Amino acid sequence: MNTTKKTAVLLLFGFCLIIQVSGQSNDTIVNKLVQYVSIVDHFSKNLPQEKVYLHFDNSTYYQGDDIWFSCYLVASGFHKTSTLSQTLYVELLNPGGEVIDKQILKVENGRCHGSFKLSKLPFYSGFYEVRAYTKYMLNFGEETIFSRTFAVYDKPTKPGAYEEKSLMKYGRGSYPVLRKAPVKEKAVTLKFFPEGGNLVAGVTSQVAFEATDAYGNPIEVSGQVIGENKETIVRFKSVHDGKGVFTYTPTKALSTQKNKADKFPQATLDYKEKKYTFDLPAVHPQGIVLKVDNLSSPDSIGVSVLSNNDTPSGIFGLVLLSGSYLHEYMMIDTSEGKPIDFRICKTNFPAGVLRLILFNSQGQILCDRLLFIHQTEKLNIQAKMDKKSYNPNEQINMQFALTERDTIPVETTFSVSVKDKQNDVKPDQDIQSNLLLMSEIKGYVHNPDYYFESNDSIHQRALDLLLMVQGWHRFNWAWVDDTKPFQLKHQPEKGIEINGQVVSFIRSIPKPNVKVSSLISQKDDSTKLFNSFTEYFVTDSLGRFSFNADVQGRWEMIFAVREKRKKKDYRTVLDKLFSPSPKQYRYTDLFSHIPNPEEDNPIVTDALLRAVNDSTAIAVPKINYDSVAKKGVQGKMLHLKEVVVKAKKHSKEKDILENRSKSLAYYDVYAEQDKVLDQGGVTEDFLGDFLVKKNKDFSWLYHGPDKILRYKTKLAFLVVDYKMTYREESFNTPKNLRAECVKSMYISEDERSIVNYVVPIEWKDPVEGPPSLYGCVVFIEIFPDWNSPTQPGKGVRKTWLDGYSQVKEFYSPNYSILPPEEDYRRTLYWNPSIKTDKDGKALIQFYNNSSCKSFSISAETITPRGVIGVLKK
């Protein structure tokens, strides 16, 4: 055996480690390790990841409210402004997981902003989700997207009564549910997390633990590890939010146990007068333990690599990652059979989560550890008002000052929300805790802002414990060891991106080198064409094509395919279905409203109809077939995208409002049919077939050669254009009405809605009346004057293109012009982008509502070079 010694020095990013490498065989191992490091370095340099954070104007909402948000897009690692993507998608999902609204926003200098209106019908209160992502982010897994859950309450019974917080409990309604149901755990769950990943026989380890209740909430516990003879080996106690750590040295005998009943030691604890027993993690007869000390020194990290005598020596790689960015790597040789101790300078690491990975020459992770690097630079944001208190409807002057290192003014932009502090719910995250912590880990964290309240030893220890029990990592090592090869499906968008493929009509075989023309046009409210452009291209070897557009609003888009100057009956399939699946809610996402097993009936209040009956003005979406807007007239009240209804006067609009609000499901038929085409499917010609295919509760009931549409165990009653309908007419509608004529549908099980639209002469016997015969009513809204969209010809695909969303401005009344009035605004002031002057100052002015006595202020920003500023008071 060649025992010649030589010294290898590996240097990357200013860090080096000298190791002793024995023999030429070790050169091969080193080369393999370097190859894996090169892969990580490739990802770091060529595939940087993005993060997005949304600052909201409020932390809870009510029906009819606006949700205002400001978006910050940064590069993972140093959190500098991202220059990759210029298009951001922000989606609003209802409690069932349906995307009910979407904003497509143009990112400029890493910033954009938008809003949602909580007026989508059918409305039901509950926990809504706002999520944001770029297409490029989807390459790295849906876990990387931004997501925030909000409680959305029913409209108060009286204006301004925001102490009322009535909402439908999750899963109690009849609305469609696309999310997986939350999972309830055991009464007490105790999980153990050996530092680095594994327990190794004879090697002392730090073992972190986390205790939670059935709903995932942290619980404070104390217990002990007991041996086979019931002796106490070590005692443990949680330190913060159910988390703690203890030192434990497993014996060699533990690694050979096979029967579960013989698994000693065990952990026991008493909680609420009950005793619980838990198994410790398995003990490995050989392996490596990684110990990390990030708390003893503000400037360096202590690292120890330990193993037992049964563990073969070898050479291993160690990389340090922040987000997806590779900062340093080194080689470690354990041939001397002794613990290896060294320190790593951390002063040059960016703030946030740092990941240490120890791996072998097969690319397998041996040890994994997360730790936190605290910020050395912060922006200081201060707010000062011109008075201590304000009268109702009085003007408020508030000056902000942004500085770094306490005195140096900063010229930048920031977002600000000022709320009425009464009945306010404090948010548990801000831009600091999200970008530096929550975007790098997954799972429920109770009050993430706690870890940034102070940089003292108590908070540092709690944060270190938190990272010891987290398992998800932004950078997936499976991309490195090739167990899950990375696929780059989406390039960073530089505009509104249109991607598609031309395939044969029957077998969907890609058609290369065919000519495609695309006419993209936009019409005004009088349906007159006022803007259009044409794109021409040839498909590639896979039949694909792509182009970008910088447009705003919705545009009609028509594709025509030709080959050898002749129209071909090919299909054009577009890549429009990239929206992620709805995430599974945890009970802890449903904050402060955890289900009580003793509650059998949900609290459901129909606030919308109650408001109508109270003669409150309600904004009703425009009815597509009954516009009262005059052609060519532009005005706030004449172009009725909204109409104001006073409920004391019976009207068609009120009936429509009631029917929509009581509905369980809504379908935009044209959009659903278009989605089928992009899935490579075939659309349905008639409305009944569409419902049977779309909704599992619909089916055909056959009577000889005839068929009737059934809903669950009863019949379905179909109403067109909200008109009184005969039974025979309802039976024939699903068979005869072409789906292309239908704009949208609402499905309701409300008995009153059914009775109101059945022609009374049809029902002489009340026992056989509508409620007993029909299971639902389907309200069908047709295109104006039954003018369905023109059907495309041979080889033509007609669809639409959603450009950048038109962004609304926040409304704030000016009581220097308007007379004082009852004002119930919860968000008094919102500005997504305020710019400070050269002195780092900015002045905002707004007017108080009718009752606010104190304010809740939230100001957030991050500079282009990644310095974060937060003010919450």
Summary of the structure (lengths in Angstrom):
residues: 873
radius of gyration: 31.4
end to end distance: 69.8
largest distance: 104.8
contacts: 2712
relative contact order: 0.14
helix: 16%
strand: 40%
